[in-house]
């Protein structure tokens, strides 16, 4: 779990063009890591029930399950990036007094 957190935080910190700090990306990386592990557990439960459908659909069922997993991971990854961008924008905005 820590490897996923540190790799996501490193990517979210180094990918944008603007300068970001670890304090701006850790919340998004932690949220994305937790969502990825929750999705993984739920997807395993789904695949246990999906094994009975594999007899009906054959190899196409496995391909569709793989595409669903890639889609879920991509959505979670982009959601974490949006959280980091919002955190960085909020930190750069001058505060009114």
C-alpha positions, -999 to 999 in steps of 0.1 A, spaced: 0 0 0 28 24 8 44 17 -26 12 28 -44 9 59 -22 45 70 -28 44 63 -65 11 82 -69 23 111 -48 56 113 -68 36 112 -101 11 139 -89 40 160 -77 62 158 -108 37 156 -136 22 192 -136 41 220 -153 38 242 -122 58 237 -91 39 216 -65 49 206 -30 43 173 -12 18 191 11 -4 198 -19 -5 163 -33 -5 139 -3 -42 141 3 -51 133 -33 -25 104 -34 -39 90 -2 -75 92 -14 -65 76 -47 -46 48 -30 -75 40 -6 -100 40 -35 -77 17 -56 -75 -8 -28 -112 -6 -21 -119 -11 -58 -95 -40 -59 -114 -58 -31 -148 -52 -46 -135 -63 -80 -123 -96 -66 -158 -102 -52 -172 -93 -86 -149 -117 -103 -158 -146 -80 -194 -142 -92 -183 -135 -127 -166 -169 -131 -200 -185 -137 -207 -161 -165 -174 -170 -182 -190 -202 -194 -216 -183 -212 -195 -155 -228 -162 -173 -231 -131 -152 -237 -151 -120 -244 -162 -120 -208 -126 -119 -196 -118 -91 -220 -147 -71 -208 -137 -76 -172 -102 -64 -180 -116 -33 -197 -138 -26 -168 -108 -28 -144 -87 -5 -166 -116 20 -167 -121 20 -129 -84 24 -123 -82 53 -148 -112 71 -132 -97 68 -97 -63 80 -110 -78 110 -127 -100 118 -96 -68 118 -74 -51 142 -99 -81 165 -98 -80 166 -60 -43 175 -62 -49 202 -87 -77 217 -66 -54 216 -35 -26 233 -54 -49 260 -68 -63 267 -33 -28 270 -19 -17 295 -45 -47 317 -43 -41 348 -22 -63 350 9 -85 380 15 -82 397 48 
